[in-house]
Amino acid sequence: MVNWRINVLIFTGLNDLLLVTFLVSR
């Protein structure tokens, strides 16, 4: 049950990281 929560946290973390790198590289 806790596994999907960890997956969501990792997914959102990667999404934010990609967004930040995209904004910084502009």
Backbone atoms as SQL, in Angstrom:
CREATE TABLE atoms (id INTEGER PRIMARY KEY, chain TEXT, resi INTEGER, resn TEXT, atom TEXT, x REAL, y REAL, z REAL);
INSERT INTO atoms VALUES
  (1, 'A', 1, 'MET', 'N', 0.830, -1.206, 0.000),
  (2, 'A', 1, 'MET', 'CA', 0.000, 0.000, 0.000),
  (3, 'A', 1, 'MET', 'C', 0.871, 1.265, 0.000),
  (4, 'A', 2, 'VAL', 'N', 2.010, 1.180, 0.681),
  (5, 'A', 2, 'VAL', 'CA', 2.888, 2.353, 0.758),
  (6, 'A', 2, 'VAL', 'C', 3.691, 2.511, -0.525),
  (7, 'A', 3, 'ASN', 'N', 3.763, 1.435, -1.321),
  (8, 'A', 3, 'ASN', 'CA', 4.598, 1.455, -2.526),
  (9, 'A', 3, 'ASN', 'C', 4.120, 2.511, -3.514),
  (10, 'A', 4, 'TRP', 'N', 2.798, 2.616, -3.714),
  (11, 'A', 4, 'TRP', 'CA', 2.301, 3.585, -4.711),
  (12, 'A', 4, 'TRP', 'C', 2.566, 5.008, -4.242),
  (13, 'A', 5, 'ARG', 'N', 2.548, 5.223, -2.927),
  (14, 'A', 5, 'ARG', 'CA', 2.834, 6.579, -2.424),
  (15, 'A', 5, 'ARG', 'C', 4.273, 6.960, -2.729),
  (16, 'A', 6, 'ILE', 'N', 5.184, 6.007, -2.539),
  (17, 'A', 6, 'ILE', 'CA', 6.601, 6.272, -2.832),
  (18, 'A', 6, 'ILE', 'C', 6.782, 6.529, -4.319),
  (19, 'A', 7, 'ASN', 'N', 6.078, 5.748, -5.142),
  (20, 'A', 7, 'ASN', 'CA', 6.195, 5.941, -6.591),
  (21, 'A', 7, 'ASN', 'C', 5.687, 7.323, -6.980),
  (22, 'A', 8, 'VAL', 'N', 4.594, 7.763, -6.378),
  (23, 'A', 8, 'VAL', 'CA', 4.042, 9.091, -6.695),
  (24, 'A', 8, 'VAL', 'C', 5.025, 10.177, -6.270),
  (25, 'A', 9, 'LEU', 'N', 5.623, 10.006, -5.100),
  (26, 'A', 9, 'LEU', 'CA', 6.590, 11.012, -4.621),
  (27, 'A', 9, 'LEU', 'C', 7.790, 11.089, -5.565),
  (28, 'A', 10, 'ILE', 'N', 8.293, 9.927, -5.977),
  (29, 'A', 10, 'ILE', 'CA', 9.444, 9.907, -6.887),
  (30, 'A', 10, 'ILE', 'C', 9.057, 10.513, -8.231),
  (31, 'A', 11, 'PHE', 'N', 7.861, 10.192, -8.715),
  (32, 'A', 11, 'PHE', 'CA', 7.416, 10.707, -10.013),
  (33, 'A', 11, 'PHE', 'C', 7.285, 12.222, -9.971),
  (34, 'A', 12, 'THR', 'N', 6.634, 12.743, -8.912),
  (35, 'A', 12, 'THR', 'CA', 6.467, 14.195, -8.794),
  (36, 'A', 12, 'THR', 'C', 7.825, 14.867, -8.621),
  (37, 'A', 13, 'GLY', 'N', 8.725, 14.216, -7.884),
  (38, 'A', 13, 'GLY', 'CA', 10.066, 14.774, -7.692),
  (39, 'A', 13, 'GLY', 'C', 10.803, 14.877, -9.017),
  (40, 'A', 14, 'LEU', 'N', 10.725, 13.837, -9.838),
  (41, 'A', 14, 'LEU', 'CA', 11.391, 13.860, -11.134),
  (42, 'A', 14, 'LEU', 'C', 10.757, 14.911, -12.028),
  (43, 'A', 15, 'ASN', 'N', 9.427, 15.042, -11.941),
  (44, 'A', 15, 'ASN', 'CA', 8.727, 16.036, -12.750),
  (45, 'A', 15, 'ASN', 'C', 9.204, 17.431, -12.392),
  (46, 'A', 16, 'ASP', 'N', 9.284, 17.722, -11.087),
  (47, 'A', 16, 'ASP', 'CA', 9.755, 19.041, -10.653),
  (48, 'A', 16, 'ASP', 'C', 11.194, 19.263, -11.094),
  (49, 'A', 17, 'LEU', 'N', 12.015, 18.224, -10.997),
  (50, 'A', 17, 'LEU', 'CA', 13.419, 18.356, -11.384),
  (51, 'A', 17, 'LEU', 'C', 13.533, 18.670, -12.876),
  (52, 'A', 18, 'LEU', 'N', 12.745, 17.978, -13.702),
  (53, 'A', 18, 'LEU', 'CA', 12.772, 18.245, -15.139),
  (54, 'A', 18, 'LEU', 'C', 12.292, 19.658, -15.428),
  (55, 'A', 19, 'LEU', 'N', 11.252, 20.089, -14.711),
  (56, 'A', 19, 'LEU', 'CA', 10.719, 21.428, -14.926),
  (57, 'A', 19, 'LEU', 'C', 11.756, 22.481, -14.564),
  (58, 'A', 20, 'VAL', 'N', 12.438, 22.280, -13.442),
  (59, 'A', 20, 'VAL', 'CA', 13.458, 23.241, -12.995),
  (60, 'A', 20, 'VAL', 'C', 14.613, 23.287, -13.993),
  (61, 'A', 21, 'THR', 'N', 15.079, 22.131, -14.425),
  (62, 'A', 21, 'THR', 'CA', 16.201, 22.102, -15.378),
  (63, 'A', 21, 'THR', 'C', 15.786, 22.757, -16.698),
  (64, 'A', 22, 'PHE', 'N', 14.519, 22.563, -17.091),
  (65, 'A', 22, 'PHE', 'CA', 14.032, 23.164, -18.336),
  (66, 'A', 22, 'PHE', 'C', 14.007, 24.685, -18.219),
  (67, 'A', 23, 'LEU', 'N', 13.514, 25.179, -17.075),
  (68, 'A', 23, 'LEU', 'CA', 13.439, 26.631, -16.881),
  (69, 'A', 23, 'LEU', 'C', 14.828, 27.242, -16.776),
  (70, 'A', 24, 'VAL', 'N', 15.754, 26.542, -16.126),
  (71, 'A', 24, 'VAL', 'CA', 17.103, 27.075, -15.945),
  (72, 'A', 24, 'VAL', 'C', 17.860, 27.074, -17.271),
  (73, 'A', 25, 'SER', 'N', 17.638, 26.068, -18.104),
  (74, 'A', 25, 'SER', 'CA', 18.397, 25.952, -19.354),
  (75, 'A', 25, 'SER', 'C', 17.913, 26.959, -20.398),
  (76, 'A', 26, 'ARG', 'N', 16.767, 27.586, -20.161),
  (77, 'A', 26, 'ARG', 'CA', 16.256, 28.525, -21.154),
  (78, 'A', 26, 'ARG', 'C', 17.113, 29.783, -21.201);
